Amino acid sequence: MKYETAEALPREDSAQGQFFHCSPQQVCDELGLNWIAAMRLFESGWLSFNPAKVVEMGEGQEAEFRFLGALAAAGCDDRMLAILLKTLQKPYRYNLGRIYYDMHRRAWVQLPRLSDRRENMLQKWIEELAEEQDKAALLAIRSAIDKELASMYEFEQIASLF
């Protein structure tokens, strides 16, 4: 697995525009975060905006609030936040569904995409079968791939008629 630098981690800074904006209180309720703990994130300088003065958060604010709020709801105090966040860029607009903290390396790491994992697993499996010289298994895989590709080709041909 490739370990990314903190600068290369995916941030939630997109300007795609949400249809539905959340209030800080709604996010607190979803995370199980106490409102006083949420305010403490701002007062301690972790959160870049005052949640008490925001009715609806923009995408960036919500990403930051969810990231820090999840850490606080999990029990991270200021000391632990200082350790966990020291290599990340403020504002902390990261998605915990896309990164994780590797305790062994003491670094934030990007989760591999599912497609990358599948390709790596398939490549490793093929290499193992080749090392074992399991021609039958390799031929079966090739046959299955050829069958699926032929099916896709047939579908494309039929679809092109319409």
Buried (B, 14 or more C-beta within 10 A) or exposed (E): EEEBEBEEBEBBEEEEEEEEBBBBBBBBEEBEBEEEBBBBBBEBEBBBBEBEEBEEBBBBBBBBBBBBBBBBBEEBEEEEBEEBBEEBEEBBBBBBEEBEBEEEEEBBBBBEEEEEEEEEEEEEEBEEBEEEEEEEBBEEBEEEEEEEEEEEEEEEEEEEEE
